[in-house]
Amino acid sequence: MRESKRRAHRRQVCGEGCNPGLEIMMRLRRLAEGLSTVVDCAGRWASWLCLLLVLLLFLQLPLRDIVHGGNNAANDFGQIIFANFVMTGIPFAMRWDAHIRVDIFHQHFSARWRAFIELAGTVLFVLPWLALLGWYALPIVMNSLGEAERFAETYTPGYFMLKLALLFFVVLLAFQAIANIIRASLALGPRGPGEFR
């Protein structure tokens, strides 16, 4: 019974005579899109932090110099907002391939070569770096959360949110790295270069 339902679903999704390998590729592509959607939503949400940051900095100067009413808490909250903005913006830039590339030849390569370079770079450099970063950051973040750490100079609450941003950074960048690995692997697969973005 279950096998007949599985076959019927396979025929519905990819037509008669569907290849199970093709179904796996379609599921991997959906997984990559789902991971990238999470990164995309977080990045679009974090883009509003930029407006809040500009507003905070714009109000800080008149409050401090004209009214003499500014305090260090506004600066501390500005640091928290800026850290979260940057830590969410990096995975978002990676998702849209808007980050700076060191190699100037990348644009002249074929889609298969770009996929190979993306796959090799992500597996050999990004994932090990993220594993180390996550391994060493997790105890620091958990300790900071447990103590509800404050800013050392001003004792303003919320310093733990700076460290929590590091953990979100690792998770979001890992999501996007996995999505890039899936897309690059599919592009290098037997069906040809396909779509890489």
MIDRENKE-338057 format. One record per atom (N, C-alpha, C, O): x negated, y, z; atom name. Coordinates in steps of 0.2 Angstrom, whole numbers. Layout:
N
      x      y      z  atom
      X      Y      Z    CA
...
END
This chain:
197
      x      y      z  atom
     -4     -6      0     N
      0      0      0    CA
     -4      6      0     C
     -3     11     -4     O
     -9      6      5     N
    -14     12      5    CA
    -18     13     -1     C
    -19     19     -4     O
    -20      8     -4     N
    -24      8    -10    CA
    -20     11    -16     C
    -23     14    -20     O
    -14      9    -17     N
     -9     11    -22    CA
     -8     19    -21     C
     -8     22    -26     O
     -7     21    -15     N
     -6     28    -14    CA
    -13     32    -16     C
    -12     37    -19     O
    -19     29    -14     N
    -25     32    -16    CA
    -26     33    -23     C
    -28     38    -26     O
    -24     27    -27     N
    -25     27    -34    CA
    -20     32    -37     C
    -22     36    -42     O
    -14     33    -35     N
     -9     37    -37    CA
    -11     45    -36     C
    -10     49    -40     O
    -14     46    -30     N
    -17     53    -29    CA
    -22     54    -34     C
    -23     60    -36     O
    -27     49    -35     N
    -32     50    -39    CA
    -30     52    -46     C
    -33     56    -50     O
    -25     48    -49     N
    -22     50    -55    CA
    -19     56    -56     C
    -20     60    -61     O
    -16     58    -50     N
    -12     65    -50    CA
    -18     71    -50     C
    -17     76    -54     O
    -23     70    -47     N
    -28     75    -46    CA
    -32     75    -52     C
    -33     81    -55     O
    -35     70    -55     N
    -39     70    -61    CA
    -37     66    -67     C
    -41     65    -71     O
    -31     64    -67     N
    -29     61    -73    CA
    -30     53    -73     C
    -33     51    -69     O
    -28     50    -79     N
    -28     43    -79    CA
    -36     41    -80     C
    -39     45    -84     O
    -38     36    -78     N
    -44     33    -78    CA
    -49     38    -75     C
    -55     38    -77     O
    -48     40    -69     N
    -52     45    -65    CA
    -58     41    -62     C
    -57     35    -60     O
    -63     44    -62     N
    -69     42    -60    CA
    -70     43    -52     C
    -69     49    -50     O
    -71     38    -48     N
    -72     40    -40    CA
    -77     45    -39     C
    -77     49    -34     O
    -82     45    -43     N
    -88     50    -42    CA
    -86     57    -44     C
    -88     62    -40     O
    -81     58    -48     N
    -78     64    -50    CA
    -74     67    -44     C
    -74     73    -43     O
    -70     62    -41     N
    -66     64    -35    CA
    -71     66    -30     C
    -69     71    -26     O
    -76     63    -28     N
    -81     65    -23    CA
    -84     72    -25     C
    -85     76    -20     O
    -86     73    -31     N
    -88     80    -33    CA
    -83     85    -32     C
    -85     91    -30     O
    -77     84    -33     N
    -71     89    -32    CA
    -71     90    -25     C
    -70     96    -23     O
    -71     85    -21     N
    -71     86    -14    CA
    -77     90    -11     C
    -76     94     -7     O
    -82     89    -13     N
    -88     92    -11    CA
    -88    100    -14     C
    -90    104    -10     O
    -85    101    -20     N
    -84    108    -22    CA
    -79    111    -17     C
    -80    117    -16     O
    -74    108    -15     N
    -69    111    -11    CA
    -72    112     -4     C
    -70    118     -1     O
    -76    108     -2     N
    -80    109      5    CA
    -84    115      4     C
    -84    119      9     O
    -88    116     -1     N
    -92    122     -2    CA
    -88    128     -3     C
    -90    133      0     O
    -83    128     -6     N
    -78    134     -6    CA
    -75    135      1     C
    -75    141      2     O
    -74    130      4     N
    -71    132     11    CA
    -76    135     16     C
    -75    140     19     O
    -82    132     15     N
    -88    135     20    CA
    -89    142     17     C
    -90    147     22     O
    -89    143     11     N
    -90    150      8    CA
    -85    155     10     C
    -86    161     11     O
    -79    152     10     N
    -73    156     12    CA
    -73    159     19     C
    -72    165     21     O
    -76    154     24     N
    -77    156     31    CA
    -82    162     31     C
    -81    167     35     O
    -87    161     28     N
    -93    167     27    CA
    -90    173     24     C
    -91    178     27     O
    -86    172     19     N
    -83    178     16    CA
    -78    182     20     C
    -79    188     21     O
    -74    178     24     N
    -69    182     28    CA
    -73    185     34     C
    -71    191     36     O
    -78    182     37     N
    -82    185     42    CA
    -86    191     40     C
    -86    196     43     O
    -88    191     34     N
    -92    197     31    CA
    -87    202     29     C
    -89    208     30     O
    -81    201     27     N
    -77    206     25    CA
    -74    209     32     C
    -73    215     32     O
    -73    205     37     N
    -71    208     43    CA
    -76    212     46     C
    -75    218     49     O
    -83    210     46     N
    -88    214     49    CA
    -90    220     45     C
    -93    225     48     O
    -88    221     39     N
    -89    227     35    CA
    -85    233     38     C
    -87    239     38     O
    -80    232     42     N
    -76    237     45    CA
    -80    239     51     C
    -79    245     54     O
    -85    235     54     N
    -89    237     59    CA
    -94    243     57     C
    -95    247     61     O
    -95    244     51     N
    -99    249     48    CA
    -96    256     49     C
    -99    261     52     O
    -89    256     48     N
    -85    262     49    CA
    -85    264     56     C
    -86    270     58     O
    -84    259     61     N
    -84    260     68    CA
    -91    263     70     C
    -91    267     75     O
    -96    260     68     N
   -103    262     69    CA
   -104    269     67     C
   -107    273     71     O
   -102    271     61     N
   -103    278     59    CA
    -99    283     63     C
   -102    288     65     O
    -93    281     65     N
    -89    285     69    CA
    -92    286     76     C
    -92    292     79     O
    -95    281     79     N
    -98    281     86    CA
   -104    285     85     C
   -105    290     90     O
   -108    285     80     N
   -114    289     80    CA
   -112    296     78     C
   -116    301     81     O
   -107    297     74     N
   -105    304     73    CA
   -103    307     79     C
   -104    313     80     O
    -99    304     83     N
    -96    307     89    CA
   -102    308     95     C
   -101    312     99     O
   -107    304     95     N
   -112    304    100    CA
   -116    310    100     C
   -117    313    105     O
   -117    313     94     N
   -121    319     94    CA
   -118    325     97     C
   -121    328    101     O
   -112    327     94     N
   -108    332     97    CA
   -107    331    105     C
   -107    336    109     O
   -105    325    107     N
   -104    324    114    CA
   -110    325    118     C
   -110    328    124     O
   -116    323    116     N
   -122    324    120    CA
   -125    331    119     C
   -127    334    124     O
   -125    334    114     N
   -128    341    113    CA
   -124    347    114     C
   -126    352    116     O
   -117    346    112     N
   -113    352    112    CA
   -109    352    119     C
   -109    357    122     O
   -106    347    120     N
   -102    346    126    CA
   -106    344    132     C
   -103    344    138     O
   -111    341    131     N
   -116    338    136    CA
   -112    332    140     C
   -112    332    146     O
   -108    329    136     N
   -104    324    139    CA
   -105    317    137     C
   -102    312    139     O
   -110    316    133     N
   -112    309    130    CA
   -115    305    135     C
   -118    308    140     O
   -115    299    135     N
   -118    294    139    CA
   -122    289    135     C
   -121    288    129     O
   -125    285    139     N
   -129    279    136    CA
   -125    273    134     C
   -127    269    130     O
   -119    273    137     N
   -114    268    135    CA
   -112    268    127     C
   -112    262    124     O
   -111    274    125     N
   -110    274    118    CA
   -116    271    113     C
   -114    268    108     O
   -122    273    115     N
   -127    270    112    CA
   -128    263    112     C
   -129    259    108     O
   -126    260    118     N
   -127    253    119    CA
   -121    249    115     C
   -123    244    112     O
   -115    252    115     N
   -110    249    111    CA
   -112    250    103     C
   -110    245     99     O
   -115    255    101     N
   -118    256     95    CA
   -123    250     93     C
   -123    248     87     O
   -127    249     98     N
   -132    243     96    CA
   -128    236     95     C
   -130    232     91     O
   -123    235    100     N
   -119    229     99    CA
   -116    229     92     C
   -116    223     89     O
   -113    234     90     N
   -109    234     84    CA
   -114    233     78     C
   -113    230     73     O
   -120    237     78     N
   -125    236     73    CA
   -127    229     72     C
   -128    227     67     O
   -129    226     78     N
   -132    219     78    CA
   -127    214     75     C
   -128    210     71     O
   -120    215     77     N
   -115    211     74    CA
   -114    212     66     C
   -113    207     63     O
   -115    218     64     N
   -114    220     57    CA
   -120    217     53     C
   -118    214     48     O
   -126    217     56     N
   -131    215     52    CA
   -131    207     52     C
   -132    204     47     O
   -130    204     58     N
   -130    197     58    CA
   -124    193     54     C
   -125    188     52     O
   -119    197     53     N
   -114    194     49    CA
   -115    196     41     C
   -113    192     37     O
   -118    202     40     N
   -120    204     33    CA
   -125    200     30     C
   -124    199     24     O
   -130    197     33     N
   -135    193     30    CA
   -132    186     27     C
   -133    185     21     O
   -128    182     30     N
   -124    177     27    CA
   -120    179     21     C
   -119    175     16     O
   -116    184     22     N
   -112    187     17    CA
   -116    189     11     C
   -114    187      5     O
   -122    192     12     N
   -126    193      6    CA
   -128    187      3     C
   -129    187     -4     O
   -130    182      7     N
   -132    175      4    CA
   -126    172      0     C
   -127    169     -5     O
   -120    173      2     N
   -114    170     -1    CA
   -114    173     -8     C
   -112    169    -13     O
   -115    179     -9     N
   -113    183    -15    CA
   -120    184    -19     C
   -120    187    -24     O
   -125    180    -17     N
   -132    181    -20    CA
   -134    188    -21     C
   -137    190    -26     O
   -133    192    -16     N
   -135    199    -16    CA
   -141    201    -12     C
   -143    206    -11     O
   -144    195     -9     N
   -150    196     -5    CA
   -156    197    -10     C
   -156    196    -16     O
   -161    200     -7     N
   -167    201    -11    CA
   -171    195    -12     C
   -172    191     -8     O
   -173    194    -19     N
   -177    188    -20    CA
   -184    190    -21     C
   -185    195    -24     O
   -188    185    -19     N
   -195    187    -20    CA
   -198    185    -27     C
   -202    189    -29     O
   -195    180    -30     N
   -197    178    -37    CA
   -194    183    -42     C
   -188    183    -42     O
   -198    186    -46     N
   -195    190    -51    CA
   -193    186    -57     C
   -190    189    -62     O
   -195    180    -58     N
   -194    176    -64    CA
   -187    172    -63     C
   -185    169    -68     O
   -184    173    -57     N
   -177    169    -56    CA
   -172    170    -61     C
   -169    166    -64     O
   -171    177    -63     N
   -166    178    -68    CA
   -167    176    -75     C
   -162    175    -79     O
   -173    174    -77     N
   -175    171    -83    CA
   -174    164    -84     C
   -175    161    -89     O
   -173    160    -78     N
   -173    153    -79    CA
   -166    151    -81     C
   -161    155    -80     O
   -165    145    -83     N
   -159    142    -85    CA
   -155    140    -78     C
   -158    141    -73     O
   -149    139    -79     N
   -144    137    -73    CA
   -147    131    -69     C
   -146    131    -63     O
   -149    126    -73     N
   -152    120    -69    CA
   -158    122    -65     C
   -159    120    -60     O
   -163    126    -68     N
   -169    128    -64    CA
   -167    132    -58     C
   -170    132    -53     O
   -162    137    -59     N
   -160    141    -53    CA
   -157    137    -48     C
   -158    138    -42     O
   -153    132    -50     N
   -150    127    -45    CA
   -156    123    -42     C
   -155    122    -36     O
   -161    121    -45     N
   -166    117    -42    CA
   -170    122    -37     C
   -172    119    -32     O
   -171    128    -39     N
   -175    132    -35    CA
   -171    134    -28     C
   -173    134    -23     O
   -164    135    -29     N
   -160    136    -24    CA
   -159    130    -19     C
   -160    131    -13     O
   -159    124    -22     N
   -159    118    -18    CA
   -165    117    -14     C
   -165    116     -8     O
   -171    118    -17     N
   -177    117    -14    CA
   -179    122     -9     C
   -181    120     -3     O
   -177    128    -10     N
   -178    134     -6    CA
   -174    133      1     C
   -176    134      6     O
   -168    131     -1     N
   -163    130      5    CA
   -165    124     10     C
   -165    125     16     O
   -167    119      6     N
   -168    113     10    CA
   -175    114     14     C
   -176    112     19     O
   -180    116     10     N
   -187    117     13    CA
   -188    122     18     C
   -192    122     22     O
   -185    128     17     N
   -186    134     21    CA
   -180    136     25     C
   -181    137     31     O
   -174    137     22     N
   -169    140     26    CA
   -166    135     32     C
   -166    137     37     O
   -165    129     30     N
   -163    124     35    CA
   -167    123     41     C
   -165    123     46     O
   -174    121     39     N
   -178    121     45    CA
   -179    127     49     C
   -179    126     55     O
   -179    133     46     N
   -179    139     50    CA
   -173    140     54     C
   -173    142     60     O
   -167    138     51     N
   -161    139     55    CA
   -161    134     61     C
   -158    135     66     O
   -163    128     60     N
   -164    123     65    CA
   -168    125     71     C
   -166    124     77     O
   -174    128     69     N
   -178    131     75    CA
   -175    136     78     C
   -175    137     84     O
   -172    141     74     N
   -168    147     77    CA
   -163    145     82     C
   -162    147     87     O
   -159    140     79     N
   -153    138     83    CA
   -155    134     90     C
   -152    135     95     O
   -160    130     89     N
   -163    126     95    CA
   -166    130    100     C
   -164    129    106     O
   -169    136     98     N
   -172    140    103    CA
   -167    146    106     C
   -168    148    111     O
   -162    147    101     N
   -157    152    103    CA
   -152    150    108     C
   -149    154    112     O
   -150    144    107     N
   -144    141    111    CA
   -145    142    118     C
   -140    144    122     O
   -151    140    121     N
   -151    141    129    CA
   -151    148    131     C
   -149    150    136     O
   -154    152    127     N
   -155    159    128    CA
   -147    162    128     C
   -146    166    133     O
   -144    160    123     N
   -137    163    122    CA
   -132    160    128     C
   -129    164    131     O
   -133    154    130     N
   -129    151    135    CA
   -130    154    142     C
   -126    155    146     O
   -137    155    143     N
   -139    158    149    CA
   -136    166    150     C
   -134    168    155     O
   -137    169    144     N
   -134    176    144    CA
   -127    176    145     C
   -124    181    148     O
   -123    172    142     N
   -116    171    143    CA
   -114    170    150     C
   -109    172    153     O
   -118    165    153     N
   -116    163    159    CA
   -117    168    165     C
   -113    169    170     O
   -122    173    163     N
   -123    178    168    CA
   -119    184    166     C
   -119    189    170     O
   -116    184    160     N
   -112    190    158    CA
   -118    196    158     C
   -116    201    161     O
   -123    195    154     N
   -129    199    155    CA
   -127    206    153     C
   -123    208    148     O
   -130    211    156     N
   -129    218    155    CA
   -136    221    152     C
   -141    218    152     O
   -135    227    149     N
   -141    231    146    CA
   -145    232    152     C
   -143    235    158     O
   -152    231    151     N
   -157    232    157    CA
   -157    239    159     C
   -158    240    165     O
   -158    244    155     N
   -159    251    156    CA
   -153    254    159     C
   -153    258    164     O
   -147    253    156     N
   -141    257    158    CA
   -136    253    162     C
   -131    255    165     O
   -137    246    163     N
   -132    242    166    CA
   -125    242    163     C
   -120    240    166     O
   -125    244    157     N
   -119    243    153    CA
   -117    236    152     C
   -121    232    149     O
   -111    234    153     N
   -109    227    151    CA
   -109    226    144     C
   -108    230    140     O
   -110    219    142     N
   -110    218    135    CA
   -116    216    131     C
   -116    214    125     O
   -122    216    135     N
   -128    214    132    CA
   -128    207    129     C
   -131    205    124     O
   -124    202    132     N
   -123    196    130    CA
   -120    195    123     C
   -122    190    119     O
   -117    200    121     N
   -114    200    114    CA
   -119    201    109     C
   -118    199    103     O
   -125    204    110     N
   -130    205    106    CA
   -133    198    104     C
   -135    196     99     O
   -134    194    110     N
   -137    187    109    CA
   -132    182    106     C
   -134    178    103     O
   -125    183    107     N
   -120    179    104    CA
   -120    180     97     C
   -118    176     93     O
   -122    186     95     N
   -122    188     87    CA
   -127    183     84     C
   -126    181     78     O
   -132    182     88     N
   -138    177     85    CA
   -135    170     84     C
   -136    167     79     O
   -131    168     88     N
   -128    161     87    CA
   -123    161     81     C
   -123    156     78     O
   -119    166     81     N
   -114    167     75    CA
   -118    167     69     C
   -116    164     64     O
   -124    171     69     N
   -128    171     63    CA
   -130    164     61     C
   -130    163     55     O
   -133    160     65     N
   -135    154     64    CA
   -130    149     61     C
   -131    146     56     O
   -124    150     64     N
   -118    146     61    CA
   -116    148     54     C
   -115    144     50     O
   -115    154     53     N
   -113    157     47    CA
   -118    156     41     C
   -116    154     36     O
   -124    157     43     N
   -129    155     38    CA
   -130    148     37     C
   -131    146     31     O
   -129    144     42     N
   -129    136     40    CA
   -123    134     36     C
   -124    130     31     O
   -117    137     37     N
   -112    136     33    CA
   -113    138     25     C
   -112    134     21     O
   -116    144     24     N
   -118    146     18    CA
   -123    142     15     C
   -123    140      9     O
   -128    140     19     N
   -134    136     16    CA
   -131    129     14     C
   -133    126      9     O
   -127    126     18     N
   -124    119     16    CA
   -120    120      9     C
   -120    116      5     O
   -116    126      9     N
   -112    127      3    CA
   -117    128     -3     C
   -115    125     -9     O
   -122    131     -2     N
   -127    132     -8    CA
   -130    125    -10     C
   -131    124    -16     O
   -132    121     -5     N
   -135    115     -6    CA
   -130    110    -10     C
   -132    107    -15     O
   -123    111     -8     N
   -118    107    -12    CA
   -118    109    -19     C
   -117    105    -24     O
   -117    116    -20     N
   -116    119    -27    CA
   -123    117    -31     C
   -122    115    -37     O
   -128    118    -28     N
   -135    117    -32    CA
   -135    109    -34     C
   -137    107    -39     O
   -133    105    -29     N
   -133     98    -31    CA
   -128     96    -36     C
   -130     92    -41     O
   -122     99    -36     N
   -117     98    -41    CA
   -120    100    -48     C
   -119     97    -53     O
   -123    106    -48     N
   -126    109    -54    CA
   -131    104    -57     C
   -132    104    -63     O
   -135    101    -53     N
   -140     96    -55    CA
   -138     89    -57     C
   -142     85    -59     O
   -131     88    -55     N
   -129     81    -56    CA
   -128     79    -63     C
   -130     83    -68     O
   -126     73    -65     N
   -126     71    -71    CA
   -121     74    -76     C
   -121     73    -82     O
   -116     78    -74     N
   -111     81    -78    CA
   -114     88    -81     C
   -110     91    -84     O
   -120     89    -80     N
   -123     96    -83    CA
   -123    101    -78     C
   -121    100    -72     O
   -126    107    -80     N
   -127    112    -75    CA
   -120    115    -72     C
   -120    117    -66     O
   -115    115    -75     N
   -109    117    -72    CA
   -109    124    -70     C
   -113    128    -72     O
   -104    125    -65     N
   -104    132    -63    CA
   -108    132    -56     C
   -107    128    -52     O
   -112    137    -55     N
   -116    137    -50    CA
   -114    142    -44     C
   -116    142    -39     O
   -110    147    -46     N
   -108    152    -41    CA
   -102    149    -37     C
   -100    153    -32     O
END
